[in-house]
Amino acid sequence: MSRNCATRLTRLFYSIRSLIARAWLAALMAVGRAEMTIDEASDLFIIDHFKSAGSRARCEYLGCLRRWRAVFPNGELQVIVYDD
């Protein structure tokens, strides 16, 4: 295999999903880490989770893709959209 051919091979898969689904499942995990059930968690708890810096950063796909493409250019990064 030539070097040019090898550099075009996918080296990284980046899987993204619906931002709403991702945020909701992350909020459910946060409820679990707080040792609560979803019925015990207040609406404010869930909303605060959605507004948290960590939650917003994990939903910032464009910035993540820019950073990954700076490291894996020329088709080496394949984006997969996960849709359940």
C-alpha positions as CSV (number, residue, x, y, z in Angstrom):
1,M,0.0,0.0,0.0
2,S,1.4,3.4,-0.9
3,R,1.8,6.1,1.7
4,N,-0.8,8.3,-0.1
5,C,-3.4,5.5,0.1
6,A,-2.6,4.8,3.8
7,T,-3.1,8.5,4.8
8,R,-6.7,8.4,3.4
9,L,-7.8,5.5,5.6
10,T,-10.2,6.3,8.4
11,R,-8.3,6.4,11.6
12,L,-11.0,7.7,14.0
13,F,-14.7,7.3,14.2
14,Y,-16.6,10.1,15.9
15,S,-20.2,9.0,16.8
16,I,-22.7,11.8,17.4
17,R,-26.4,11.5,18.4
18,S,-29.4,13.8,18.7
19,L,-28.5,16.6,21.1
20,I,-31.8,16.2,22.9
21,A,-31.4,12.4,23.4
22,R,-27.8,12.9,24.5
23,A,-28.7,15.6,27.0
24,W,-31.7,13.7,28.4
25,L,-29.7,10.5,28.9
26,A,-26.9,12.5,30.6
27,A,-29.4,14.1,32.9
28,L,-30.8,10.6,33.8
29,M,-27.3,9.5,34.6
30,A,-26.8,12.6,36.8
31,V,-30.0,11.7,38.6
32,G,-28.6,8.2,39.3
33,R,-25.3,9.6,40.5
34,A,-27.2,11.7,43.0
35,E,-28.8,8.5,44.2
36,M,-32.3,9.6,43.1
37,T,-35.0,8.2,40.9
38,I,-36.4,10.3,38.1
39,D,-39.5,10.8,40.1
40,E,-37.5,12.2,43.0
41,A,-35.6,14.7,40.8
42,S,-37.1,18.1,40.6
43,D,-37.6,19.9,37.3
44,L,-35.1,22.4,38.5
45,F,-32.5,19.7,39.0
46,I,-32.9,18.5,35.4
47,I,-32.9,22.1,34.0
48,D,-29.8,23.0,36.0
49,H,-28.1,19.9,34.5
50,F,-29.0,21.0,31.0
51,K,-27.6,24.4,31.7
52,S,-24.4,23.2,33.3
53,A,-21.1,23.9,31.6
54,G,-20.3,20.2,31.2
55,S,-23.6,19.4,29.5
56,R,-23.3,22.4,27.1
57,A,-19.7,21.4,26.3
58,R,-20.7,17.8,25.4
59,C,-23.3,19.2,23.1
60,E,-20.9,21.4,21.2
61,Y,-20.3,19.0,18.3
62,L,-18.9,21.6,15.9
63,G,-16.1,22.6,18.1
64,C,-15.2,19.0,18.8
65,L,-15.2,18.2,15.1
66,R,-12.9,21.2,14.4
67,R,-10.4,20.0,17.0
68,W,-10.5,16.4,15.8
69,R,-10.1,17.5,12.1
70,A,-7.0,19.5,13.1
71,V,-5.4,16.2,14.2
72,F,-7.0,13.8,11.7
73,P,-7.3,15.6,8.4
74,N,-7.9,14.4,4.8
75,G,-10.7,11.9,5.4
76,E,-9.1,10.2,8.4
77,L,-12.0,11.1,10.6
78,Q,-15.4,9.5,9.9
79,V,-18.4,11.0,11.6
80,I,-21.2,8.6,12.4
81,V,-24.7,9.8,13.3
82,Y,-26.2,7.5,15.9
83,D,-30.0,7.4,15.6
84,D,-31.8,5.1,18.0
